[in-house]
Amino acid sequence: MNPNQPHNLPPAYFDEVYRANDDPWNFETSPYEHEKYRATLAALPQPTYSRTFEIGCSLGVLTAQLAPRCQELLAIDVAEAALAKARQRCQAFPHVQFRRMQVPAEFPTGQFDLILVSEVGYYWDEPTLCQAANAIFEALTPGGQLLLVHWTPPVHDYPLTGDEVHALFLEYTQPGGPARHLLHQRQPTYRLDLLEKKSA
């Protein structure tokens, strides 16, 4: 945990970021981001998923690429400015729903066979991340998959690193835990892990 910033980043932080820059992380233009999206989609072993939940969709760049592989897709973010651009980007996909929501204080009802946590887990402090992880595993169907993708170098503003986020989720794959670890990939500045909820 980052001792200089041990607390959750609030929605106001992201509102300010998007006020300063329409694409603050260069999701639309960065070759690095585009390669990471390709790797993200390639890591999904199933051709289609019936009900998907994307936590932290931002501008919807990855959402638009994920949409053709989902029968239903719920994408959320805490920043309305980002959601407005995401809705516009994905208007050709009527099966994609966008909602302003702050996990884990708010969480959608129902079950999902895919949940995506990409570049968002390190915005939570450790207690909040634990709450989110518990809610995520509760919401996964048996055999449902959780895909984690995060930048790994430390960032001054963020409570956790990407490695700390993944380490916490991987605790759920220990003997007796609810999940199994299907895939791990590490690149110079990000890592990807795919988990699957065990069947009863």
N, C-alpha and C positions, 0 to 999 in steps of 0.2 A: 504494500500500500504506500502511496505517496505521502510522506509526512508533511509536505508543504501544502497539500491539497487533499485532505482526507475525506471530504464530503461529496455527495452527489452534485453533479452539475445540473442546475435547475433549468426549466424551460426558457426562462428569461435569457440565459446565457446563449442559447441557440437562436432566439429571436434577434438578439443583438448581432450575432455572427452573420445571419442572413440579411440583416439590414445593411451591414457593411459590404457584403459581397454576395451576388446572386448565386455563385457557385464556389463557395469558400474552400472546398477540398478538390476542386477541378475534376469532379466526377464526370462531367460531360466531355472533357477534352484530353485528359491525361492518358497517355499510352500505358502507364503503370496501372491505372484503374481499369482500363479496358482489358488488359491481360489478366488482372485479378478476377474480373467478372467472368472471363472465359474459363479460368480454373475453377471458379465457384460452381458454375453450371456443369462443368465436366465432372465434378466430384459427386454429383447426384446420380445414384445408381439406377433410379427408376425413370422411365421415359416420361411418365406423367404422375401427378399427385392430385388427389381428389380435393383436399382442402388445405391450403397453405397459409401460414401466418408469417409475415415479414415484419420484424421489429426494427424500427428506425430506417424507414425507406428513403428519407431525404428527398431528393429531386426526382426519384422514381426511375433513375437510369437502369439500375439492376432490375427493378420491378418490371419494366417493359420487356427485358430479356427473359425474365422468369415466367412471365404471364403465359406464353404458349405451352408451357409444360404443366399448367395448373387448370383444373376444372373450376375451382374457386380460389381466389387469392385476396386475403385481407392484409393491407399494408398500412402501417401506422407510423406517425412521427409526432413529436411534441411541438414542432414549429409550423405554424399555418402557412407561412410564406413558402416553405419547402413543399408542403402538401398541395398548394395551389399549382405549382409547376408540375408536380407529379401527376395530378389529375389531368392536366392538359396533355402531358406526354403520353398518358395511357388511355386517352379517350376512345381509342379504337378497340379497347378490351372491356366489353361490358361486364365480364365476370370478375373484374378487379374492383375492389371496394377500398376506399381510403378513409381513414378516420384519425382524428386527433386524439391521442391517448397516451398516457404516461404509465408505462409498466414499471413496477408491479402494483402500484397503487390502484391502477385500473387494468383490467384484463378481460378479453372477450370471452363470451360463453362458448360452449361446444368443444369439440375435439378436432385436432388437426393431425394429418399424417406427415406434414413437413413444417418445421419451424426454423426460420432463418434469423440468426443473430450475427449481423455483419457490421463491424466497425461501430458498435454501440455499447458493448459490455463494459468497457473501461470508463464510461461516463458515470457508472454507479460505484458507490462505496461497497465494501465487502458485505455488510449486512443486507443492503438492498439487492446486491447481486445474488445472495443466497435466497432471498425471497423470490426473486425473479426466476431463478433456476428451479425452485420447488414448484412454482406455478406452471412453468414450461413443461416439466415432466408430468405434472398432473394433466395437462391439456393434450399431451401426445397420446395418440391411439397406440395400442400394443403393435409393435413393429414400426411405429412412426419414427421419423428421423429428425435429428437436430443438427443443423450445419452451422458451425462457428467459423468466422473468418475475421481476423483482427491484425492490425498493425502492431508490431512487437516492440520497437524502440520506445523508451519512456517519453512521455509528453508532459511538460511542466504543469499544465492545467488539469490533467486527468488524474482521478483518484487511483486508478489501477493501470497496469500494463496489460497488453494483450496476452502475454504468457500467464499472468496471474488469473486472468479471466478464464482461460482454457484449463488451467490447473484446477480451478474450483469445479468446473463442470465435469472434469475427468474423475473427480472423486466419486461421482455417481456410477462410475463403471467398475469400482472396486468390488471384490467378491461380496455377494449379497445385495449389491446396489441394483437400481432399476434399469440400468442401461449397459450396453456393450459398445466398445470403441471399434468402429469399422474402418476408419481411414485417418491418417495423419500426413500432412504435407507441410514442409517448412521452406519458405523462400527467404531471401536475404532480409526483407523487412516486414513480412507478414507470415502468419501460419493459418492453417486450415485443419479442422478436425470434424469428422462426421461421427455422430453417435446415434444409436438406435435403441428405442425403448424395448425392453424385453417383453415377450408375451407372458401372460399369467401362467 
